[in-house]
C-alpha cells in the first residue's frame, strides 16, 4: 500500500506545514486552551470569595481554594514563558489574603 503525498512544490505554495510544525501548533493550541481554563478557574474562585457572606472557617476554605487556583495558573503561565505575575495579580484583583497563601500547603 502506498500513501499519497502532495507534491512538494504545491505544498510550499499552499503553505502546508511539516508534521513537526503541525504538532507544535497543536501543542500551542492546547497550551492556550489550558491557560484559559486555569484563568477561568481563578476567576470563579475569586468570585466565590468576593460573594461569600458566611463564617470565617468557610471563608478560609475559599481563600485556600483561590490561592491554589492562582498558584496553578501562575505556574502554568511561567512554564509557557509568561512571567508577568504582577500584571495577573492586578488584572484579577487578587486580594492580599489570597496572595500570602499562594504556594502554601
C-alpha positions in Angstrom: 0.0 0.0 0.0 1.4 3.4 -0.9 0.4 6.7 0.6 -0.4 9.8 -1.4 1.6 12.9 -0.8 1.1 16.4 -2.1 3.9 17.4 -4.5 6.4 19.5 -2.5 6.2 22.5 -4.9 2.5 22.6 -4.4 2.8 22.1 -0.6 5.1 25.1 -0.3 2.9 27.3 -2.4 -0.2 26.4 -0.4 1.7 26.9 2.9 1.3 23.3 4.0 3.4 22.6 7.1 5.6 19.8 8.1 4.4 17.3 10.6 6.6 18.8 13.3 5.2 22.3 12.7 1.6 20.9 12.8 2.4 19.1 16.1 4.0 22.3 17.5 0.9 24.3 16.5 -1.5 21.8 18.2 0.6 21.8 21.3 0.5 25.6 21.5 -3.2 25.5 20.9 -3.8 23.1 23.8 -1.5 25.1 26.0 -3.5 28.2 25.3 -6.8 26.4 25.9 -5.4 25.0 29.2 -4.3 28.5 30.3 -7.8 29.8 29.5 -9.4 27.0 31.7 -7.0 27.8 34.5 -7.7 31.5 34.3 -11.5 30.9 34.4 -10.9 28.7 37.5 -9.1 31.6 39.2 -11.9 34.0 38.2 -14.5 31.6 39.7 -12.6 31.1 42.9 -12.1 34.8 43.4 -15.8 35.5 42.6 -16.9 32.9 45.2 -14.6 34.5 47.7 -15.9 38.0 47.0 -19.5 36.8 47.2 -19.0 34.9 50.5 -21.1 36.1 53.4 -20.7 33.1 55.8 -18.5 32.2 58.7 -14.7 32.6 58.9 -14.0 28.8 58.5 -15.8 28.7 55.2 -14.1 31.9 54.1 -10.7 30.4 54.9 -11.6 27.4 52.7 -12.4 29.8 49.8 -9.2 31.7 50.3 -7.2 28.4 50.1 -9.1 27.4 47.0 -8.4 30.7 45.3 -4.8 30.6 46.3 -4.4 27.0 44.9 -6.2 28.1 41.6 -3.9 31.1 41.3 -0.8 29.2 42.0 -1.6 26.6 39.4 -2.4 29.4 36.9 0.9 31.2 37.6 3.0 28.0 37.3 1.3 27.2 34.1 1.9 30.7 32.7 5.6 30.6 33.8 6.1 27.2 32.1 4.7 28.8 29.0 7.3 31.6 29.2 4.9 34.2 30.6 6.4 35.6 33.8 4.3 38.8 34.4 2.9 37.8 37.8 2.2 41.4 38.9 0.1 42.1 35.9 -2.1 39.0 36.6 -2.4 40.0 40.3 -3.6 43.4 39.2 -5.8 42.2 36.4 -7.6 39.7 38.5 -7.7 42.0 41.6 -6.3 39.3 43.8 -6.7 40.1 47.5 -3.7 40.1 49.7 -5.2 37.3 51.9 -5.0 35.1 48.8 -1.5 36.2 47.7 0.1 35.3 51.0 -1.3 31.8 50.7 -0.1 31.1 47.1 2.1 28.0 47.1 1.4 27.3 50.8 0.2 23.9 51.8 
